[in-house]
Amino acid sequence: MPVILESIITCPACGHSRTEIMPTDACQWFYECGTCHAVLRPKPGDCCVFCSYGSVPCPPVQLAGKSCCGSGSSSAP
């Protein structure tokens, strides 16, 4: 199955959506909304902003079904 590199990321603050190309070699931990300028961070247990707010999980998760940051999902306090 081919890896999907485009994901529609949606800002939880204002609802603005934008199609972005996901990096294949790193986790993206921050994303600034182009409309309201909120800085998005991954939700607890997610490895990146695409896994939290995107329409498609990041490439490492698509390939391996696990966190792209190596340690798997973390537990919330």
PDB file as gemmi writes it, atoms N, CA and C in Angstrom:
CRYST1    1.000    1.000    1.000  90.00  90.00  90.00 P 1                      
ATOM      1  N   MET A   1       0.848  -1.177   0.000  1.00  0.00           N  
ATOM      2  CA  MET A   1       0.000   0.000   0.000  1.00  0.00           C  
ATOM      3  C   MET A   1       0.897   1.245   0.000  1.00  0.00           C  
ATOM      4  N   PRO A   2       0.679   2.186  -0.909  1.00  0.00           N  
ATOM      5  CA  PRO A   2       1.508   3.395  -0.959  1.00  0.00           C  
ATOM      6  C   PRO A   2       1.211   4.324   0.222  1.00  0.00           C  
ATOM      7  N   VAL A   3       2.234   5.033   0.647  1.00  0.00           N  
ATOM      8  CA  VAL A   3       2.095   5.981   1.747  1.00  0.00           C  
ATOM      9  C   VAL A   3       1.482   7.271   1.209  1.00  0.00           C  
ATOM     10  N   ILE A   4       0.489   7.772   1.912  1.00  0.00           N  
ATOM     11  CA  ILE A   4      -0.158   9.032   1.550  1.00  0.00           C  
ATOM     12  C   ILE A   4       0.616  10.159   2.224  1.00  0.00           C  
ATOM     13  N   LEU A   5       1.058  11.132   1.443  1.00  0.00           N  
ATOM     14  CA  LEU A   5       1.852  12.232   1.987  1.00  0.00           C  
ATOM     15  C   LEU A   5       1.048  13.506   2.209  1.00  0.00           C  
ATOM     16  N   GLU A   6      -0.131  13.610   1.624  1.00  0.00           N  
ATOM     17  CA  GLU A   6      -0.968  14.792   1.819  1.00  0.00           C  
ATOM     18  C   GLU A   6      -1.982  14.527   2.925  1.00  0.00           C  
ATOM     19  N   SER A   7      -2.152  15.501   3.791  1.00  0.00           N  
ATOM     20  CA  SER A   7      -3.122  15.407   4.871  1.00  0.00           C  
ATOM     21  C   SER A   7      -3.801  16.765   5.019  1.00  0.00           C  
ATOM     22  N   ILE A   8      -5.085  16.743   5.281  1.00  0.00           N  
ATOM     23  CA  ILE A   8      -5.816  17.986   5.539  1.00  0.00           C  
ATOM     24  C   ILE A   8      -5.772  18.209   7.043  1.00  0.00           C  
ATOM     25  N   ILE A   9      -5.062  19.237   7.458  1.00  0.00           N  
ATOM     26  CA  ILE A   9      -4.937  19.540   8.879  1.00  0.00           C  
ATOM     27  C   ILE A   9      -5.960  20.623   9.225  1.00  0.00           C  
ATOM     28  N   THR A  10      -6.706  20.390  10.307  1.00  0.00           N  
ATOM     29  CA  THR A  10      -7.786  21.295  10.703  1.00  0.00           C  
ATOM     30  C   THR A  10      -7.489  21.890  12.069  1.00  0.00           C  
ATOM     31  N   CYS A  11      -7.510  23.199  12.148  1.00  0.00           N  
ATOM     32  CA  CYS A  11      -7.247  23.907  13.399  1.00  0.00           C  
ATOM     33  C   CYS A  11      -8.439  23.727  14.342  1.00  0.00           C  
ATOM     34  N   PRO A  12      -8.199  23.229  15.559  1.00  0.00           N  
ATOM     35  CA  PRO A  12      -9.311  23.067  16.501  1.00  0.00           C  
ATOM     36  C   PRO A  12      -9.808  24.400  17.071  1.00  0.00           C  
ATOM     37  N   ALA A  13      -9.008  25.449  16.951  1.00  0.00           N  
ATOM     38  CA  ALA A  13      -9.396  26.757  17.493  1.00  0.00           C  
ATOM     39  C   ALA A  13     -10.374  27.497  16.586  1.00  0.00           C  
ATOM     40  N   CYS A  14     -10.106  27.490  15.266  1.00  0.00           N  
ATOM     41  CA  CYS A  14     -10.956  28.276  14.357  1.00  0.00           C  
ATOM     42  C   CYS A  14     -11.630  27.436  13.272  1.00  0.00           C  
ATOM     43  N   GLY A  15     -11.221  26.179  13.114  1.00  0.00           N  
ATOM     44  CA  GLY A  15     -11.839  25.311  12.122  1.00  0.00           C  
ATOM     45  C   GLY A  15     -11.256  25.411  10.728  1.00  0.00           C  
ATOM     46  N   HIS A  16     -10.251  26.266  10.536  1.00  0.00           N  
ATOM     47  CA  HIS A  16      -9.617  26.407   9.218  1.00  0.00           C  
ATOM     48  C   HIS A  16      -8.912  25.105   8.840  1.00  0.00           C  
ATOM     49  N   SER A  17      -9.078  24.679   7.599  1.00  0.00           N  
ATOM     50  CA  SER A  17      -8.430  23.470   7.087  1.00  0.00           C  
ATOM     51  C   SER A  17      -7.507  23.829   5.943  1.00  0.00           C  
ATOM     52  N   ARG A  18      -6.398  23.094   5.866  1.00  0.00           N  
ATOM     53  CA  ARG A  18      -5.443  23.310   4.784  1.00  0.00           C  
ATOM     54  C   ARG A  18      -4.752  21.990   4.468  1.00  0.00           C  
ATOM     55  N   THR A  19      -4.563  21.719   3.186  1.00  0.00           N  
ATOM     56  CA  THR A  19      -3.835  20.528   2.769  1.00  0.00           C  
ATOM     57  C   THR A  19      -2.344  20.792   2.887  1.00  0.00           C  
ATOM     58  N   GLU A  20      -1.646  19.900   3.573  1.00  0.00           N  
ATOM     59  CA  GLU A  20      -0.206  20.021   3.782  1.00  0.00           C  
ATOM     60  C   GLU A  20       0.474  18.718   3.361  1.00  0.00           C  
ATOM     61  N   ILE A  21       1.737  18.832   2.991  1.00  0.00           N  
ATOM     62  CA  ILE A  21       2.562  17.666   2.697  1.00  0.00           C  
ATOM     63  C   ILE A  21       3.278  17.284   3.989  1.00  0.00           C  
ATOM     64  N   MET A  22       3.146  16.031   4.398  1.00  0.00           N  
ATOM     65  CA  MET A  22       3.764  15.580   5.639  1.00  0.00           C  
ATOM     66  C   MET A  22       5.230  15.230   5.415  1.00  0.00           C  
ATOM     67  N   PRO A  23       6.084  15.548   6.390  1.00  0.00           N  
ATOM     68  CA  PRO A  23       7.483  15.145   6.275  1.00  0.00           C  
ATOM     69  C   PRO A  23       7.596  13.630   6.417  1.00  0.00           C  
ATOM     70  N   THR A  24       8.549  13.047   5.711  1.00  0.00           N  
ATOM     71  CA  THR A  24       8.742  11.596   5.789  1.00  0.00           C  
ATOM     72  C   THR A  24       9.884  11.225   6.720  1.00  0.00           C  
ATOM     73  N   ASP A  25      10.670  12.212   7.139  1.00  0.00           N  
ATOM     74  CA  ASP A  25      11.867  11.915   7.919  1.00  0.00           C  
ATOM     75  C   ASP A  25      11.874  12.521   9.320  1.00  0.00           C  
ATOM     76  N   ALA A  26      10.756  13.075   9.767  1.00  0.00           N  
ATOM     77  CA  ALA A  26      10.713  13.690  11.096  1.00  0.00           C  
ATOM     78  C   ALA A  26       9.271  13.830  11.564  1.00  0.00           C  
ATOM     79  N   CYS A  27       9.104  13.880  12.890  1.00  0.00           N  
ATOM     80  CA  CYS A  27       7.796  14.180  13.471  1.00  0.00           C  
ATOM     81  C   CYS A  27       7.604  15.694  13.441  1.00  0.00           C  
ATOM     82  N   GLN A  28       6.410  16.134  13.120  1.00  0.00           N  
ATOM     83  CA  GLN A  28       6.124  17.569  13.171  1.00  0.00           C  
ATOM     84  C   GLN A  28       5.339  17.828  14.447  1.00  0.00           C  
ATOM     85  N   TRP A  29       6.008  18.399  15.426  1.00  0.00           N  
ATOM     86  CA  TRP A  29       5.403  18.612  16.734  1.00  0.00           C  
ATOM     87  C   TRP A  29       4.657  19.919  16.853  1.00  0.00           C  
ATOM     88  N   PHE A  30       4.904  20.863  15.950  1.00  0.00           N  
ATOM     89  CA  PHE A  30       4.234  22.158  16.001  1.00  0.00           C  
ATOM     90  C   PHE A  30       3.706  22.515  14.623  1.00  0.00           C  
ATOM     91  N   TYR A  31       2.560  23.209  14.606  1.00  0.00           N  
ATOM     92  CA  TYR A  31       1.985  23.691  13.350  1.00  0.00           C  
ATOM     93  C   TYR A  31       1.248  24.978  13.669  1.00  0.00           C  
ATOM     94  N   GLU A  32       1.559  26.047  12.939  1.00  0.00           N  
ATOM     95  CA  GLU A  32       0.868  27.320  13.153  1.00  0.00           C  
ATOM     96  C   GLU A  32      -0.255  27.470  12.139  1.00  0.00           C  
ATOM     97  N   CYS A  33      -1.468  27.684  12.647  1.00  0.00           N  
ATOM     98  CA  CYS A  33      -2.622  27.906  11.781  1.00  0.00           C  
ATOM     99  C   CYS A  33      -2.410  29.195  10.993  1.00  0.00           C  
ATOM    100  N   GLY A  34      -2.642  29.133   9.706  1.00  0.00           N  
ATOM    101  CA  GLY A  34      -2.470  30.294   8.847  1.00  0.00           C  
ATOM    102  C   GLY A  34      -3.562  31.332   9.001  1.00  0.00           C  
ATOM    103  N   THR A  35      -4.658  30.984   9.662  1.00  0.00           N  
ATOM    104  CA  THR A  35      -5.767  31.916   9.833  1.00  0.00           C  
ATOM    105  C   THR A  35      -5.740  32.603  11.198  1.00  0.00           C  
ATOM    106  N   CYS A  36      -5.761  31.811  12.276  1.00  0.00           N  
ATOM    107  CA  CYS A  36      -5.825  32.413  13.619  1.00  0.00           C  
ATOM    108  C   CYS A  36      -4.469  32.425  14.324  1.00  0.00           C  
ATOM    109  N   HIS A  37      -3.472  31.797  13.720  1.00  0.00           N  
ATOM    110  CA  HIS A  37      -2.097  31.745  14.238  1.00  0.00           C  
ATOM    111  C   HIS A  37      -1.947  30.957  15.532  1.00  0.00           C  
ATOM    112  N   ALA A  38      -2.937  30.124  15.859  1.00  0.00           N  
ATOM    113  CA  ALA A  38      -2.782  29.217  17.003  1.00  0.00           C  
ATOM    114  C   ALA A  38      -1.674  28.224  16.672  1.00  0.00           C  
ATOM    115  N   VAL A  39      -0.886  27.870  17.677  1.00  0.00           N  
ATOM    116  CA  VAL A  39       0.171  26.881  17.477  1.00  0.00           C  
ATOM    117  C   VAL A  39      -0.350  25.540  17.986  1.00  0.00           C  
ATOM    118  N   LEU A  40      -0.497  24.596  17.065  1.00  0.00           N  
ATOM    119  CA  LEU A  40      -1.000  23.273  17.409  1.00  0.00           C  
ATOM    120  C   LEU A  40       0.146  22.395  17.874  1.00  0.00           C  
ATOM    121  N   ARG A  41      -0.145  21.547  18.858  1.00  0.00           N  
ATOM    122  CA  ARG A  41       0.796  20.554  19.368  1.00  0.00           C  
ATOM    123  C   ARG A  41       0.068  19.217  19.395  1.00  0.00           C  
ATOM    124  N   PRO A  42       0.791  18.101  19.346  1.00  0.00           N  
ATOM    125  CA  PRO A  42       0.108  16.801  19.367  1.00  0.00           C  
ATOM    126  C   PRO A  42      -0.707  16.604  20.643  1.00  0.00           C  
ATOM    127  N   LYS A  43      -1.819  15.898  20.501  1.00  0.00           N  
ATOM    128  CA  LYS A  43      -2.609  15.513  21.664  1.00  0.00           C  
ATOM    129  C   LYS A  43      -1.829  14.444  22.430  1.00  0.00           C  
ATOM    130  N   PRO A  44      -2.087  14.287  23.740  1.00  0.00           N  
ATOM    131  CA  PRO A  44      -1.401  13.234  24.504  1.00  0.00           C  
ATOM    132  C   PRO A  44      -1.597  11.867  23.840  1.00  0.00           C  
ATOM    133  N   GLY A  45      -0.501  11.152  23.662  1.00  0.00           N  
ATOM    134  CA  GLY A  45      -0.551   9.829  23.047  1.00  0.00           C  
ATOM    135  C   GLY A  45      -0.312   9.834  21.555  1.00  0.00           C  
ATOM    136  N   ASP A  46      -0.384  11.001  20.917  1.00  0.00           N  
ATOM    137  CA  ASP A  46      -0.106  11.105  19.481  1.00  0.00           C  
ATOM    138  C   ASP A  46       1.329  11.559  19.278  1.00  0.00           C  
ATOM    139  N   CYS A  47       1.920  11.150  18.157  1.00  0.00           N  
ATOM    140  CA  CYS A  47       3.333  11.468  17.926  1.00  0.00           C  
ATOM    141  C   CYS A  47       3.542  12.794  17.221  1.00  0.00           C  
ATOM    142  N   CYS A  48       2.519  13.315  16.547  1.00  0.00           N  
ATOM    143  CA  CYS A  48       2.716  14.549  15.783  1.00  0.00           C  
ATOM    144  C   CYS A  48       1.372  15.235  15.536  1.00  0.00           C  
ATOM    145  N   VAL A  49       1.430  16.442  14.997  1.00  0.00           N  
ATOM    146  CA  VAL A  49       0.203  17.200  14.749  1.00  0.00           C  
ATOM    147  C   VAL A  49      -0.665  16.556  13.670  1.00  0.00           C  
ATOM    148  N   PHE A  50      -0.057  15.828  12.732  1.00  0.00           N  
ATOM    149  CA  PHE A  50      -0.857  15.179  11.694  1.00  0.00           C  
ATOM    150  C   PHE A  50      -1.672  14.027  12.270  1.00  0.00           C  
ATOM    151  N   CYS A  51      -1.108  13.303  13.245  1.00  0.00           N  
ATOM    152  CA  CYS A  51      -1.864  12.225  13.883  1.00  0.00           C  
ATOM    153  C   CYS A  51      -2.997  12.779  14.746  1.00  0.00           C  
ATOM    154  N   SER A  52      -2.829  13.994  15.255  1.00  0.00           N  
ATOM    155  CA  SER A  52      -3.859  14.611  16.096  1.00  0.00           C  
ATOM    156  C   SER A  52      -4.917  15.373  15.307  1.00  0.00           C  
ATOM    157  N   TYR A  53      -4.509  16.134  14.295  1.00  0.00           N  
ATOM    158  CA  TYR A  53      -5.424  17.060  13.628  1.00  0.00           C  
ATOM    159  C   TYR A  53      -5.546  16.849  12.126  1.00  0.00           C  
ATOM    160  N   GLY A  54      -4.836  15.875  11.583  1.00  0.00           N  
ATOM    161  CA  GLY A  54      -4.863  15.642  10.148  1.00  0.00           C  
ATOM    162  C   GLY A  54      -5.887  14.611   9.728  1.00  0.00           C  
ATOM    163  N   SER A  55      -6.184  14.599   8.442  1.00  0.00           N  
ATOM    164  CA  SER A  55      -7.126  13.631   7.881  1.00  0.00           C  
ATOM    165  C   SER A  55      -6.470  12.273   7.657  1.00  0.00           C  
ATOM    166  N   VAL A  56      -5.133  12.251   7.657  1.00  0.00           N  
ATOM    167  CA  VAL A  56      -4.359  11.029   7.421  1.00  0.00           C  
ATOM    168  C   VAL A  56      -3.231  11.000   8.448  1.00  0.00           C  
ATOM    169  N   PRO A  57      -2.963   9.851   9.096  1.00  0.00           N  
ATOM    170  CA  PRO A  57      -1.836   9.799  10.025  1.00  0.00           C  
ATOM    171  C   PRO A  57      -0.502   9.948   9.304  1.00  0.00           C  
ATOM    172  N   CYS A  58       0.543  10.275  10.048  1.00  0.00           N  
ATOM    173  CA  CYS A  58       1.865  10.509   9.463  1.00  0.00           C  
ATOM    174  C   CYS A  58       2.421   9.247   8.789  1.00  0.00           C  
ATOM    175  N   PRO A  59       3.366   9.414   7.857  1.00  0.00           N  
ATOM    176  CA  PRO A  59       3.909   8.269   7.116  1.00  0.00           C  
ATOM    177  C   PRO A  59       4.442   7.126   7.986  1.00  0.00           C  
ATOM    178  N   PRO A  60       5.211   7.376   9.065  1.00  0.00           N  
ATOM    179  CA  PRO A  60       5.674   6.242   9.868  1.00  0.00           C  
ATOM    180  C   PRO A  60       4.534   5.445  10.499  1.00  0.00           C  
ATOM    181  N   VAL A  61       3.479   6.117  10.914  1.00  0.00           N  
ATOM    182  CA  VAL A  61       2.327   5.416  11.479  1.00  0.00           C  
ATOM    183  C   VAL A  61       1.614   4.622  10.387  1.00  0.00           C  
ATOM    184  N   GLN A  62       1.498   5.184   9.188  1.00  0.00           N  
ATOM    185  CA  GLN A  62       0.889   4.453   8.075  1.00  0.00           C  
ATOM    186  C   GLN A  62       1.668   3.172   7.781  1.00  0.00           C  
ATOM    187  N   LEU A  63       2.999   3.262   7.815  1.00  0.00           N  
ATOM    188  CA  LEU A  63       3.842   2.115   7.477  1.00  0.00           C  
ATOM    189  C   LEU A  63       3.915   1.073   8.580  1.00  0.00           C  
ATOM    190  N   ALA A  64       4.090   1.522   9.808  1.00  0.00           N  
ATOM    191  CA  ALA A  64       4.340   0.589  10.899  1.00  0.00           C  
ATOM    192  C   ALA A  64       3.187   0.460  11.885  1.00  0.00           C  
ATOM    193  N   GLY A  65       2.232   1.368  11.801  1.00  0.00           N  
ATOM    194  CA  GLY A  65       1.113   1.316  12.723  1.00  0.00           C  
ATOM    195  C   GLY A  65       1.495   1.695  14.142  1.00  0.00           C  
ATOM    196  N   LYS A  66       2.606   2.415  14.305  1.00  0.00           N  
ATOM    197  CA  LYS A  66       3.026   2.839  15.642  1.00  0.00           C  
ATOM    198  C   LYS A  66       3.603   4.238  15.577  1.00  0.00           C  
ATOM    199  N   SER A  67       3.895   4.782  16.730  1.00  0.00           N  
ATOM    200  CA  SER A  67       4.407   6.143  16.840  1.00  0.00           C  
ATOM    201  C   SER A  67       5.672   6.344  16.028  1.00  0.00           C  
ATOM    202  N   CYS A  68       5.787   7.512  15.395  1.00  0.00           N  
ATOM    203  CA  CYS A  68       6.981   7.830  14.622  1.00  0.00           C  
ATOM    204  C   CYS A  68       8.127   8.262  15.514  1.00  0.00           C  
ATOM    205  N   CYS A  69       7.864   8.424  16.787  1.00  0.00           N  
ATOM    206  CA  CYS A  69       8.907   8.912  17.692  1.00  0.00           C  
ATOM    207  C   CYS A  69       9.578   7.786  18.452  1.00  0.00           C  
ATOM    208  N   GLY A  70       9.272   6.553  18.108  1.00  0.00           N  
ATOM    209  CA  GLY A  70      10.019   5.421  18.611  1.00  0.00           C  
ATOM    210  C   GLY A  70       9.531   4.773  19.886  1.00  0.00           C  
ATOM    211  N   SER A  71       8.898   5.504  20.782  1.00  0.00           N  
ATOM    212  CA  SER A  71       8.550   4.919  22.067  1.00  0.00           C  
ATOM    213  C   SER A  71       7.105   4.452  22.135  1.00  0.00           C  
ATOM    214  N   GLY A  72       6.373   4.565  21.055  1.00  0.00           N  
ATOM    215  CA  GLY A  72       4.970   4.202  21.083  1.00  0.00           C  
ATOM    216  C   GLY A  72       4.164   5.305  21.728  1.00  0.00           C  
ATOM    217  N   SER A  73       2.910   5.041  22.007  1.00  0.00           N  
ATOM    218  CA  SER A  73       2.087   6.095  22.575  1.00  0.00           C  
ATOM    219  C   SER A  73       2.385   6.260  24.056  1.00  0.00           C  
ATOM    220  N   SER A  74       2.314   7.480  24.497  1.00  0.00           N  
ATOM    221  CA  SER A  74       2.550   7.770  25.906  1.00  0.00           C  
ATOM    222  C   SER A  74       1.214   7.859  26.614  1.00  0.00           C  
ATOM    223  N   SER A  75       1.228   7.580  27.898  1.00  0.00           N  
ATOM    224  CA  SER A  75      -0.021   7.636  28.640  1.00  0.00           C  
ATOM    225  C   SER A  75      -0.244   9.044  29.167  1.00  0.00           C  
ATOM    226  N   ALA A  76      -1.485   9.456  29.190  1.00  0.00           N  
ATOM    227  CA  ALA A  76      -1.831  10.788  29.680  1.00  0.00           C  
ATOM    228  C   ALA A  76      -1.818  10.774  31.199  1.00  0.00           C  
ATOM    229  N   PRO A  77      -1.434  11.873  31.830  1.00  0.00           N  
ATOM    230  CA  PRO A  77      -1.408  11.939  33.305  1.00  0.00           C  
ATOM    231  C   PRO A  77      -2.785  11.870  33.894  1.00  0.00           C  
TER     232      PRO A  77                                                      
END                                                                             
